[in-house]
């Protein structure tokens, strides 16, 4: 926080939140808000719906809202830190933002799986409009004013309360986000935090809390030392795919788990600051999963992602966007995890159409526990503005992954494999394999060639940038296999090479097949199902709509149930999204008095409720050492 205040380049809204929250510069914070509001209003100083809903305001709206709810005159947190004229300016902006973004028709429950642009834009547009209109719905100046669609703020808020309660339930039943992007996580996590804290609906608050638990449990399972492994999307070429230090999910996750981390200097920090200024804390069992990986046996984590495009219902909304097939699945995110490395992929049906936010710059590969940037992954040369679409198809079983060019790839050129400089210096090339020992893990990479003998070198290395180099196959778009193992299993290079030497591959109808014995001793045959076709394991197509929407030793949920079990050892946490708010969280009464009732809470929270600002980032030393205490708070 003080780092933000000391940084002369801090965005005005970021600075204002820090200055008001710490109480160290309330006057300067109010001045920064006035200045930002004036810039948004434009030269004539008149705020309009178009200006309130402009991109320059929208991208920081989670911050504007957080400032208002924490510091307005009737806030239960730090009341009165906003000066009266600033509070009035924000109320005007919020009403006009709602006018620009919200319609009761868009909040219809049949639109739950309609996405405006992308998941992050959808949340920025709509969740912020919900909380903006909630902020003014009780005010005399706004409660009876009609928005452009003919409905009043109370009518809009009622519709959005039902919408976001269902939104959380549907994501638990049918699968979390498909936009698992290093770039875009920071653009919508703050919206969930704000709804959890400031929604007046107890049901919305309760489900948003569970949704936060779910999304961070999902992150915790296949991360190592605060760096997420497994399949990602919109991992743009360059630093965002090559460097684990640039993943915004990881930066927020490291703050939640008490690890130090770099911060953004502009309004991109606002989701991060929403977490560190909130009452939200990770359940102890999720912290345990994230922080204590020693001794964990190799495991598989599968999750369904509803990325397939669906059909629009009758009378769709007027906004530009597309429909996801919310109940159909058809996209499987698959990770193999050990304490030393995580290898993950996306398995899909190449005959189907998927949302562009999932097809763009898909990432699959291996991360190691030895450092945030220690990763090896395949990537095709981007032929258009750094972006690829549908660049790969993959099939994976436990510790073996085969990746090949998607038959309908767009803007993709030569397929290659990235190796960090530190790993590139230590590789061993033997019998067609590129092998490296990284910490306690082995990795073997081989280009599968239909034109050369299996043990013939069919690639060369090309120098990349300062981050790493590329293994460049001689063929333009060949399949590539990745095999990981633990040093505890193969203690010598010769032992690992002997294991790889027993693997076999071939081609049938132009499709690579790969046979091996996995780390449990089972005989496995992988193939990518022809051109095109479903990937297959032992001749059976991969089930892209499995019984469980989440399936791992740490988290499981039957598809469609809305009940998620998080577990580690003898500990359990059940997230039942079907429950009403009264089952876990009592109704909270608002204070009496003038002004907005939004953000008002009782002066004493229910027993066990974390305090504001409870994030470990503001408690140095707390939750930074394992194991997590099992008695500090019920999981």
C-alpha positions in Angstrom: 0.0 0.0 0.0 2.7 2.5 0.9 4.5 1.4 -2.2 1.6 2.7 -4.2 1.5 6.0 -2.2 5.2 6.5 -2.8 5.0 5.8 -6.5 4.6 9.0 -8.5 3.3 7.1 -11.5 0.4 5.4 -9.6 -2.9 5.7 -11.3 -5.2 8.2 -9.6 -7.8 5.6 -8.7 -5.2 3.2 -7.4 -3.6 6.0 -5.3 -7.0 7.1 -4.0 -7.9 3.6 -2.8 -4.5 3.3 -1.1 -4.7 6.8 0.4 -8.2 6.4 1.8 -7.7 2.8 3.0 -4.5 3.5 5.0 -5.9 6.9 6.1 -2.5 8.4 5.3 -3.6 10.9 2.6 -7.4 11.3 2.5 -7.2 14.8 1.2 -4.9 13.9 -1.6 -7.0 10.8 -2.4 -10.2 12.9 -2.7 -8.3 15.4 -5.0 -7.1 12.5 -7.2 -10.7 11.3 -7.5 -11.9 14.8 -8.5 -9.2 15.0 -11.1 -10.0 11.5 -12.6 -13.7 12.4 -12.6 -13.0 15.6 -14.4 -10.9 13.8 -17.1 -13.7 11.3 -17.5 -16.4 14.1 -17.8 -14.4 15.9 -20.5 -13.7 19.6 -21.4 -17.2 20.9 -20.5 -17.2 19.2 -17.1 -20.5 17.4 -17.8 -20.7 13.7 -17.1 -22.9 11.8 -19.6 -23.8 8.1 -20.0 -21.4 7.8 -22.9 -18.6 9.2 -20.9 -19.4 7.3 -17.8 -19.4 4.1 -19.8 -16.3 4.9 -21.8 -13.4 2.4 -21.9 -11.2 4.7 -19.9 -13.7 4.5 -17.0 -14.8 0.9 -17.5 -11.4 -0.6 -17.0 -11.1 1.0 -13.6 -14.7 0.9 -12.5 -14.0 -1.9 -10.0 -11.8 0.7 -8.2 -14.3 3.5 -8.4 -16.9 1.2 -6.8 -14.6 -0.1 -4.2 -13.7 3.4 -3.1 -17.4 4.3 -2.8 -18.5 1.3 -0.9 -15.6 1.4 1.6 -15.6 5.1 2.3 -19.1 6.7 1.6 -20.8 8.4 4.6 -22.8 5.4 5.7 -20.2 2.8 5.0 -19.7 0.2 7.8 -16.0 0.1 7.0 -14.5 3.6 7.0 -17.5 6.0 6.8 -17.0 9.6 5.8 -13.6 9.4 4.2 -15.1 10.5 0.9 -15.8 14.2 0.9 -19.4 15.1 0.1 -18.9 16.5 -3.3 -16.8 13.5 -4.3 -19.4 11.1 -3.1 -22.1 13.0 -5.1 -19.9 12.9 -8.3 -19.5 9.1 -7.9 -23.2 8.6 -7.5 -23.9 10.5 -10.7 -21.2 8.5 -12.5 -22.7 5.2 -11.2 -26.2 6.0 -12.4 -24.9 7.0 -15.8 -22.7 4.0 -16.1 -25.8 1.8 -15.5 -27.6 3.8 -18.1 -24.9 2.9 -20.6 -24.3 -0.7 -19.7 -27.4 -2.2 -18.1 -30.8 -3.4 -19.4 -33.3 -5.6 -17.6 -33.5 -7.7 -20.8 -29.8 -8.5 -20.7 -30.2 -9.7 -17.1 -32.7 -12.3 -18.1 -31.6 -15.7 -16.7 -31.7 -17.3 -20.2 -28.6 -15.1 -21.0 -26.4 -16.7 -18.4 -24.1 -18.2 -21.0 -24.1 -15.2 -23.3 -20.7 -13.6 -23.3 -20.1 -10.0 -24.3 -16.8 -9.9 -26.1 -14.9 -12.0 -23.5 -15.3 -13.2 -20.0 -13.4 -10.2 -18.6 -15.3 -7.6 -20.6 -18.6 -9.3 -19.7 -17.9 -9.0 -16.0 -16.5 -5.4 -16.3 -19.6 -4.3 -18.2 -22.3 -6.0 -16.2 -21.2 -6.8 -12.7 -20.0 -3.3 -12.3 -23.3 -1.9 -13.7 -25.1 -4.1 -11.0 -23.1 -2.6 -8.1 -23.2 0.9 -9.6 -27.0 0.9 -9.7 -27.2 -0.7 -6.3 -25.2 2.2 -4.9 -27.9 4.7 -6.0 -31.1 2.7 -5.9 -32.0 3.9 -2.4 -31.2 7.6 -3.0 -34.0 10.1 -3.5 -32.3 11.6 -6.5 -32.1 8.3 -8.4 -34.5 5.6 -7.1 -37.4 6.6 -9.4 -35.4 7.8 -12.4 -35.8 5.5 -15.4 -32.9 4.2 -17.4 -33.0 4.1 -21.2 -34.8 0.8 -21.1 -37.7 2.2 -19.1 -36.9 0.5 -15.8 -35.7 2.1 -12.5 -32.5 1.3 -10.6 -34.3 -0.9 -8.1 -35.8 -3.0 -11.0 -32.4 -3.4 -12.6 -30.7 -4.4 -9.3 -33.4 -7.0 -8.6 -32.8 -8.5 -12.1 -29.0 -8.6 -11.6 -29.3 -10.1 -8.2 -31.1 -13.1 -9.7 -28.7 -13.2 -12.6 -25.5 -13.3 -10.6 -26.8 -15.8 -8.1 -27.5 -18.1 -11.0 -24.2 -17.2 -12.7 -22.2 -18.6 -9.7 -24.4 -21.7 -9.6 -24.0 -22.4 -13.3 -20.2 -22.1 -13.1 -20.1 -24.6 -10.2 -22.4 -27.0 -12.0 -20.9 -26.9 -15.5 -17.4 -25.5 -15.4 -15.3 -22.5 -14.6 -13.9 -19.9 -16.9 -12.4 -20.7 -20.3 -10.3 -17.5 -20.4 -7.5 -18.8 -18.2 -5.2 -16.1 -19.4 -2.0 -14.7 -17.8 -3.1 -11.3 -19.0 -6.8 -11.1 -18.3 -7.3 -12.6 -14.9 -6.7 -9.2 -13.3 -9.6 -7.8 -15.3 -12.4 -9.7 -13.6 -11.4 -11.2 -10.3 -12.0 -7.8 -8.6 -15.6 -7.9 -9.8 -16.2 -11.1 -7.9 -14.6 -9.7 -4.8 -16.7 -6.6 -4.9 -19.9 -8.6 -5.3 -18.9 -10.9 -2.4 -18.4 -7.9 -0.2 -20.9 -5.3 -1.4 -23.9 -7.1 -2.8 -27.0 -6.4 -0.6 -28.4 -9.8 -1.6 -27.3 -12.4 1.0 -27.6 -15.1 -1.7 -25.3 -13.3 -4.1 -22.8 -12.6 -1.3 -22.7 -16.3 -0.2 -22.4 -17.7 -3.7 -19.7 -15.2 -4.7 -17.7 -16.3 -1.6 -18.0 -19.9 -2.6 -17.1 -19.0 -6.2 -14.0 -17.3 -5.0 -13.1 -20.4 -3.0 -13.7 -22.6 -6.0 -11.7 -20.5 -8.5 -8.7 -20.3 -6.0 -8.9 -24.0 -5.2 -8.8 -24.6 -9.0 -5.7 -22.4 -9.2 -4.0 -24.0 -6.1 -4.2 -27.5 -7.4 -1.9 -27.2 -10.4 0.3 -24.4 -9.3 3.8 -24.8 -7.8 5.3 -22.0 -5.6 2.6 -19.6 -6.8 3.0 -20.3 -10.5 0.1 -22.0 -12.3 0.7 -24.9 -14.6 -1.7 -26.6 -17.0 -3.6 -25.3 -20.0 -4.0 -21.6 -20.5 -5.6 -19.4 -23.2 -4.7 -16.0 -24.6 -1.1 -16.5 -23.5 0.3 -14.0 -25.9 3.7 -14.8 -27.5 6.7 -13.3 -25.8 6.8 -12.5 -22.1 3.3 -13.6 -21.2 3.9 -17.1 -22.4 7.6 -17.4 -21.5 7.6 -15.8 -18.0 5.7 -17.1 -15.0 6.4 -13.7 -13.3 3.9 -12.1 -15.7 0.8 -14.2 -14.9 -1.8 -12.0 -13.2 -3.6 -14.9 -11.7 -0.3 -15.9 -10.0 0.4 -12.4 -8.8 -3.0 -12.3 -7.1 -2.6 -15.8 -5.8 0.8 -15.1 -4.3 -0.7 -12.2 -2.4 -3.5 -14.4 -1.1 -1.1 -17.1 0.1 1.3 -14.7 1.8 4.1 -14.7 -0.8 5.7 -11.4 -1.9 5.2 -10.3 -5.5 5.6 -7.6 -8.0 2.7 -5.2 -8.5 1.3 -3.2 -11.4 1.9 0.5 -11.6 -1.4 1.4 -13.2 -5.1 0.6 -12.8 -4.3 -3.1 -13.6 -3.5 -3.4 -9.9 -7.1 -2.9 -8.9 -8.2 -6.6 -8.8 -5.0 -7.2 -6.7 -5.9 -4.4 -4.4 -9.5 -5.5 -4.2 -8.2 -8.8 -2.7 -5.7 -7.2 -0.3 -8.2 -4.6 1.0 -11.0 -7.1 1.5 -12.4 -9.4 4.1 -11.9 -12.3 1.7 -9.3 -15.0 2.8 -8.6 -18.4 1.4 -10.0 -21.3 3.4 -7.3 -23.1 5.4 -7.7 -26.2 3.3 -7.1 -24.3 0.1 -4.0 -22.7 1.7 -2.8 -26.1 2.7 -3.2 -27.4 -0.9 -1.3 -24.4 -2.3 1.5 -24.2 0.2 2.2 -27.8 1.2 3.2 -29.9 -1.8 6.0 -32.0 -0.4 5.2 -35.7 -0.4 2.2 -35.4 -2.6 1.9 -38.4 -4.9 1.6 -37.8 -8.7 -2.0 -37.0 -9.5 -4.3 -36.0 -12.4 -6.6 -33.0 -12.3 -9.4 -32.9 -14.9 -11.9 -30.1 -15.3 -14.6 -29.4 -17.8 -14.6 -26.0 -19.5 -17.7 -25.0 -21.4 -15.8 -23.5 -24.3 -17.9 -24.9 -27.2 -20.1 -22.4 -28.9 -23.8 -22.9 -28.4 -27.1 -21.7 -30.0 -28.9 -18.5 -29.1 -32.3 -18.9 -27.5 -35.4 -17.0 -28.8 -35.2 -13.2 -28.5 -31.4 -12.9 -27.8 -30.0 -9.6 -26.4 -29.0 -6.9 -28.8 -25.4 -6.7 -27.5 -22.6 -8.1 -29.6 -21.4 -11.4 -28.3 -21.8 -15.2 -28.5 -23.3 -18.1 -26.7 -21.4 -20.9 -24.9 -22.9 -24.3 -24.6 -23.0 -24.1 -20.8 -24.1 -27.7 -20.2 -22.3 -29.5 -23.0 -18.7 -29.3 -21.9 -16.7 -30.6 -24.9 -13.4 -29.1 -23.6 -11.3 -31.0 -21.0 -8.5 -29.3 -19.2 -6.0 -32.0 -18.1 -3.0 -31.6 -15.7 -0.5 -34.1 -14.3 1.0 -32.9 -11.1 3.9 -33.8 -8.9 5.8 -31.7 -6.3 8.6 -31.2 -8.9 6.6 -30.3 -12.1 3.2 -29.9 -13.6 2.4 -30.9 -17.2 -1.0 -29.9 -18.7 -3.0 -29.7 -21.9 -6.3 -29.0 -23.5 -8.2 -31.9 -25.0 -10.9 -31.0 -27.5 -12.9 -32.1 -30.5 -11.2 -30.5 -33.5 -14.5 -30.8 -35.5 -16.3 -28.3 -33.2 -16.4 -24.6 -33.0 -15.0 -23.1 -29.7 -15.1 -19.6 -28.4 -12.3 -17.3 -29.7 -11.3 -16.5 -26.1 -10.4 -20.2 -25.8 -8.8 -20.8 -29.2 -6.6 -17.7 -29.1 -3.0 -18.5 -28.1 -3.7 -21.7 -26.2 -0.8 -22.7 -24.0 0.1 -26.3 -22.9 3.3 -27.5 -21.6 5.5 -28.2 -18.5 6.4 -26.0 -15.5 9.0 -26.8 -12.9 9.2 -26.0 -9.2 12.7 -24.6 -9.6 11.6 -21.1 -10.6 8.7 -19.0 -12.0 10.2 -18.9 -15.5 11.3 -22.6 -15.7 8.9 -23.9 -18.3 9.0 -25.9 -21.6 6.1 -25.6 -24.1 5.2 -26.0 -27.8 4.2 -22.9 -29.7 3.6 -22.2 -33.4 5.0 -19.1 -35.1 2.2 -16.5 -35.2 1.5 -15.3 -38.7 -0.8 -12.4 -37.7 -0.2 -9.7 -35.0 1.3 -12.2 -32.5 -1.9 -14.2 -32.3 -2.7 -17.8 -33.2 -6.1 -19.5 -33.3 -6.5 -23.3 -32.7 -2.8 -23.7 -33.0 -2.6 -27.2 -31.4 -4.5 -30.4 -30.6 -3.3 -32.6 -27.8 -3.8 -35.9 -26.2 -2.4 -36.7 -22.7 -2.4 -39.6 -20.3 -0.7 -38.9 -17.0 3.0 -38.1 -17.6 2.9 -38.3 -21.4 1.5 -35.6 -23.8 1.4 -35.6 -27.6 0.8 -32.2 -29.3 0.2 -31.7 -33.0 -1.0 -28.9 -35.3 -4.8 -28.4 -35.2 -6.3 -29.4 -38.6 -8.2 -26.1 -38.7 -5.4 -23.9 -37.3 -5.4 -20.2 -38.3 -2.5 -17.8 -38.4 0.0 -20.5 -37.4 3.3 -21.3 -38.9 6.2 -23.5 -38.0 5.7 -25.4 -34.7 8.6 -25.2 -32.3 9.4 -25.8 -28.6 10.6 -23.2 -26.1 13.4 -23.9 -23.6 14.6 -21.3 -21.1 18.2 -20.3 -21.3 19.0 -22.0 -18.0 17.5 -25.3 -19.1 18.9 -25.0 -22.7 22.5 -25.0 -21.3 22.0 -28.4 -19.5 20.1 -30.5 -22.1 21.3 -33.9 -23.2 20.6 -35.0 -26.8 20.5 -38.7 -27.2 18.8 -41.0 -29.8 16.4 -38.4 -31.0 15.5 -37.2 -27.5 16.1 -33.9 -25.9 16.4 -34.6 -22.1 16.9 -32.4 -19.1 17.0 -32.9 -15.4 15.4 -29.9 -13.7 15.4 -30.0 -9.9 13.7 -33.3 -9.0 12.1 -33.8 -12.4 13.1 -35.3 -15.7 11.7 -34.1 -19.1 12.1 -35.8 -22.4 11.0 -34.1 -25.7 11.0 -35.7 -29.1 9.8 -34.7 -32.5 7.8 -37.5 -34.1 8.9 -37.7 -37.7 7.2 -39.9 -40.3 10.2 -39.3 -42.6 13.2 -40.2 -40.4 14.3 -43.1 -38.3 13.1 -42.8 -34.7 16.6 -42.2 -33.3 17.7 -39.7 -36.0 18.1 -36.1 -35.0 15.3 -34.2 -36.9 15.6 -30.7 -35.3 18.0 -27.9 -34.6 18.1 -25.2 -32.0 17.7 -21.5 -32.9 18.5 -18.7 -30.6 15.5 -16.8 -29.3 15.4 -13.8 -27.0 17.0 -13.3 -23.6 14.4 -15.6 -22.0 15.1 -18.7 -24.0 15.8 -20.6 -27.3 13.7 -22.7 -29.6 13.9 -26.3 -30.6 13.1 -26.1 -34.3 11.9 -29.3 -36.1 13.0 -29.8 -39.6 9.4 -30.6 -40.6 7.1 -27.7 -40.4 4.3 -29.0 -38.3 5.2 -32.4 -36.8 3.7 -33.9 -33.7 5.9 -33.6 -30.6 5.9 -35.7 -27.4 6.6 -34.6 -23.9 7.4 -37.1 -21.1 8.0 -36.2 -17.5 9.1 -38.3 -14.6 10.5 -37.8 -11.1 14.2 -38.2 -10.2 13.0 -40.4 -7.3 11.7 -42.8 -9.9 14.6 -42.7 -12.4 17.6 -41.7 -10.4 20.1 -41.5 -13.3 20.0 -40.2 -16.9 20.6 -43.7 -18.2 17.6 -45.0 -16.3 15.3 -42.3 -17.7 16.7 -42.8 -21.2 16.1 -46.6 -20.9 12.5 -45.8 -20.0 12.1 -43.5 -23.0 13.8 -46.2 -25.2 10.9 -48.5 -24.5 8.3 -46.0 -25.9 7.2 -46.6 -29.5 5.5 -44.4 -32.1 4.2 -44.7 -35.6 1.7 -43.1 -38.0 -1.7 -44.4 -39.1 -3.6 -42.5 -41.8 -1.4 -39.6 -41.2 -2.0 -39.6 -37.5 0.7 -40.1 -34.9 0.3 -43.0 -32.4 2.3 -43.3 -29.3 2.6 -46.4 -27.0 4.3 -46.6 -23.6 3.9 -47.9 -20.0 2.8 -45.1 -17.7 4.0 -44.3 -14.2 1.5 -46.7 -12.7 2.6 -49.7 -14.9 -0.4 -49.5 -17.3 0.2 -50.1 -21.0 -1.1 -47.0 -22.9 -1.6 -46.1 -26.5 -2.3 -42.5 -27.5 -3.5 -41.1 -30.8 -5.0 -37.9 -32.1 -7.9 -39.5 -33.8 -7.2 -38.9 -37.4 -7.7 -35.6 -39.3 -9.9 -34.5 -37.8 -11.2 -36.6 -34.9 -11.4 -37.0 -31.2 -8.1 -37.9 -29.4 -8.1 -41.5 -28.2 -6.5 -43.3 -25.3 -6.2 -47.1 -25.8 -8.6 -46.8 -28.8 -11.4 -45.1 -26.9 -12.2 -41.4 -27.6 -11.5 -39.1 -24.7 -14.7 -38.3 -22.9 -15.1 -34.5 -23.2 -18.2 -34.6 -21.0 -17.2 -36.8 -18.1 -19.3 -37.5 -15.1 -17.3 -35.1 -12.9 -16.9 -31.4 -13.8 -13.9 -31.3 -11.4 -11.9 -34.4 -10.7 -8.7 -34.7 -8.7 -7.6 -36.0 -5.3 -8.1 -32.5 -4.0 -11.4 -31.4 -5.6 -14.3 -33.3 -7.0 -17.8 -32.5 -8.2 -20.4 -34.4 -10.2 -21.3 -32.5 -13.4 -24.5 -30.6 -12.9 -24.7 -31.0 -9.1 -23.5 -27.6 -8.0 -21.8 -29.3 -5.0 -18.0 -29.2 -4.8 -15.9 -31.2 -2.3 -12.4 -29.8 -1.6 -10.3 -32.2 0.4 -6.8 -32.9 1.6 -5.9 -35.8 4.0 -8.7 -36.1 6.5 -10.0 -32.5 6.0 -13.0 -31.6 3.9 -14.7 -28.4 2.7 -18.1 -28.7 1.0 -19.3 -25.9 -1.3 -23.0 -26.4 -1.9 -24.1 -23.7 -4.4 -27.7 -24.9 -4.1 -28.1 -23.7 -0.6 -29.8 -20.5 0.2 -27.9 -17.8 1.9 -29.7 -18.4 5.2 -28.1 -21.9 5.5 -24.7 -20.3 6.1 -25.0 -16.6 6.3 -27.7 -14.7 8.3 -29.5 -11.8 6.8 -27.7 -8.5 7.4 -29.7 -5.4 8.2 -28.8 -2.1 6.8 -28.3 1.0 9.0 -30.9 3.7 9.0 -30.2 7.2 7.8 -30.0 9.2 4.7 -28.1 8.3 1.6 -27.4 5.0 -0.1 -27.9 1.8 1.9 -25.3 0.1 -0.3 -22.3 -1.3 1.4 -23.9 -1.0 4.8 -23.2 -3.8 7.2 -23.7 -4.4 10.9 -21.0 -3.0 13.2 -20.2 -6.5 14.4 -19.8 -9.3 11.8 -20.9 -12.9 12.5 -18.4 -14.8 14.6 -15.5 -16.1 12.4 -15.9 -13.5 9.7 -12.4 -12.3 8.7 -11.7 -8.6 9.3 -11.2 -6.1 6.5 -7.7 -6.1 5.2 -7.1 -9.6 6.4 -5.0 -10.6 3.3 -1.6 -11.9 4.3 0.0 -9.1 2.3 -0.7 -6.8 5.3 0.3 -9.4 7.9 4.0 -10.0 7.3 5.0 -13.5 8.3 1.4 -14.7 8.6 0.7 -17.8 6.5 4.1 -17.8 4.9 5.3 -21.1 6.5 3.9 -24.5 6.2 2.0 -26.4 7.5 -1.1 -24.3 7.9 -2.7 -24.6 11.3 -5.7 -26.8 11.3 -7.2 -25.3 14.4 -7.0 -21.6 13.5 -10.3 -21.6 11.6 -12.7 -24.4 10.5 -12.1 -25.4 6.9 
